[in-house]
Structure formats: C-alpha cells, structure tokens
Amino acid sequence: MPEKAKVAVFISGKGTNMAALLYASRADSCPYEIVLVAANDPDAEGLKLAAAEGVATFALSHRGMARAAHDAAMEEAALGAGADYIVLAGYMRILDSAFVKRWAGRMLNIHPSLLPKYPGLDTHKRAIEAGDSHGGATVHLVTEELDAGQALGRIEVAIWPGDTPEKLANRVRVAEHQLYPRVLAEYVSRGNDPDHLLAKVRELALVLPETHERESHGSPGWRAGSEKSGKYFAYFNDQHHGSEHIALLVKTSGMDELLDLVENRPDAYFKPAYYGASGWIGVILNRPGVDWSHVAEWLERSWRQVAPKKATKLLDAADEF
C-alpha cells in the first residue's frame, strides 16, 4: 500500500469535522493520516480531543499578532509535523495570500453551502430565504478569493417546510462529516490514479506544437510532426513490462545521463525494461511531491529531439513573448 499522505488540520473551536477526518483516518484503507491539529485559540475544544487520541497539537492565539506572523507560525508547525496537505476544518481566520500561494493545490476547506451559491457567512439563512429546495456543503481548494477555489465535492441536504437556519445547520453538519473524509481521501489518492495522471500528462503534451496522440503497444503515446510521419517523444507507462511505476517515458541525451539520473534519484527515475536500452528514461509519477513543471520540461526537451524544425521555431518564437 502506498505511503499515507500526511495532513495537518487547522481548527478554531470544537473541531467536529476534524474529529470526522481523524476517525476516518483510522481505517487501514484510508490513504491519509492526521499528523497535527493546530488552532488559533489555545482553548479550542478540538485540541483536547486530538490530544486524547494521540495526535500532536499546536496552539497559538492570533490576538496581538500580525496576520503574516501568525500564519508563519502555523505553517512552521505544519511543516514540522511533515504535513503534505493542510485541511481547514472550522478555522475562522482568513489566511495571508502568500501562505495560500505556497500551499496551492494542497490546502482544502469545507463551506456550508452548495458553492458557488452563498459564499461567506449566514449561508443557511440565505438559502432558506431564497426558497431553495436544498442546502448543503462543498469541499473546495483554498485560493486567495474567499470560497472560490475549485469544488472537489458537494453534498445536498433537503430544506424542510418551516425550517430554521439552526436546524438546517445541524443536518448539514452531519452531512459534512460524511463528505469531508471521502473527498479528502479521493483527493490525496490522485497521485496513484492512472486516469488522473494520464490526464495531466496529456494536457502538458498536447500544448506542444504539431503534437498528436497515438497508442503504441497498448500505451498512450505522443508524437511530434504529421499524423503520417510523426515521431514519438513520450509514452505513458502504467506499470507495464513488470514495472511497479506509473511513469512518463521520455528521451534523455544518452545512456550516461540516464544511468546517472537513475543512480542518484531512484525515487524519481528508473530505466524502463523495454525502452531503456534506447536512452529513454522513466519519470515516476506515482510518488509524493511530483513537480509538474519539471514534467513539462521533460516533455518539451524530449519533443525537441524529434520535432520538425518549423515547430521548434514556432515554440521559440512563442517563448519570446
């Protein structure tokens, strides 16, 4: 089983969503573990629960502190615990934009409405007054714009005749406890999902000029040039030829570079059984912390080895702007 993703949870109060995430993480099949619960209120009740369950805690009041300074202390605690992701669970602080940028794609939040409806406060009251048939909750990525990040999952909760915001809030909270652990588990598992990884590679490969996709020996591949005479510059490897890796196969400058990379970075590279003899290297994708900009660089570099000169000139001209 792949190594579990390490998650720090930020709270401000009771931490009921944190508790749902924590207890879900105790299942052997859960792909994440809670390594820290941190709060901006040292008296937050959720800290006691976390400590009782053997989870490391951190608390620092934000009162009298500049926002950036408090955020830095919270971030330092998360990094010190080895967190790969930060999950906000009733954390009642707007985070500094620099903090958010550093954790882009690795910080999640849950909001008690069916976003994009009703960002901000008083969500249940607003849904009832609007005459909506359902309220609910949304798990989303955290961005600089409040409650505007990509929605990763939603759950609907029916609004009853004569409902009150308090009653609706209680039912939505129960639904949140089902939604958040499931969505977090799905999100942190993407790095081992061949369909997700293939979609990422495909997106990066097909932006290169005069590139098209064609299957080769049962694997997706990408060629530079015309449909008739194009040459392959990349393949997607989903544990083929006995490999344990999901990988991108690309061209190196030769065997010396290939062997040097494999020897010095076995966590990131391997020599493919079938293609390796021709100087192709496997860039491992199903591992923590994949740098997709680096993957894009490998694709372009490999593409340049086979692309028609008119296509490389076109890319060079585009890079100048």
C-alpha positions, 0 to 999 in steps of 0.5 A: 500500500502506498505511503499515507499522505500526511495532513495537518488540520487547522481548527478554531473551536470544537473541531467536529469535522476534524474529529470526522477526518481523524476517525476516518483516518483510522481505517487501514484503507484510508490513504491519509493520516492526521499528523497535527491539529493546530488552532488559533485559540489555545482553548479550542475544544478540538485540541483536547480531543486530538490530544486524547487520541494521540495526535500532536497539537499546536496552539497559538492565539492570533490576538496581538499578532500580525496576520503574516506572523501568525500564519508563519507560525502555523505553517512552521508547525505544519511543516514540522509535523511533515504535513503534505496537505493542510485541511481547514476544518472550522478555522475562522481566520482568513489566511495571508495570500502568500501562505495560500500561494505556497500551499496551492493545490494542497490546502482544502476547506469545507463551506456550508453551502452548495458553492458557488451559491452563498459564499461567506457567512449566514449561508443557511439563512440565505438559502432558506430565504431564497426558497431553495429546495436544498442546502448543503456543503462543498469541499473546495481548494483554498485560493486567495478569493474567499470560497472560490477555489475549485469544488472537489465535492458537494453534498445536498441536504433537503430544506424542510417546510418551516425550517430554521437556519439552526436546524438546517445547520445541524443536518448539514453538519452531519452531512459534512462529516460524511463528505469531508473524509471521502473527498479528502481521501479521493483527493490525496489518492490522485497521485496513484490514479492512472486516469488522473495522471494520464490526464495531466500528462496529456494536457502538458503534451498536447500544448506542444506544437504539431503534437498528436496522440497515438497508442503504441503497444497498448500505451498512450503515446505522443508524437511530434510532426504529421499524423503520417510521419510523426515521431514519438517523444513520450509514452505513458507507462502504467506499470507495464513490462513488470514495472511497479511505476506509473511513469512518463517515458521520455528521451534523455541525451544518452545512456550516461545521463540516464544511468546517472539520473537513475543512480542518484534519484531512484525515487524519481527515475528508473530505466524502463525494461523495454525502452531503456536500452534506447536512452529513454528514461522513466519519470515516476509519477506515482510518488509524493511531491511530483513537480509538474513543471519539471514534467513539462520540461521533460516533455518539451526537451524530449519533443525537441529531439524529434520535432520538425524544425518549423515547430521548434521555431514556432515554440521559440518564437512563442517563448519570446513573448 
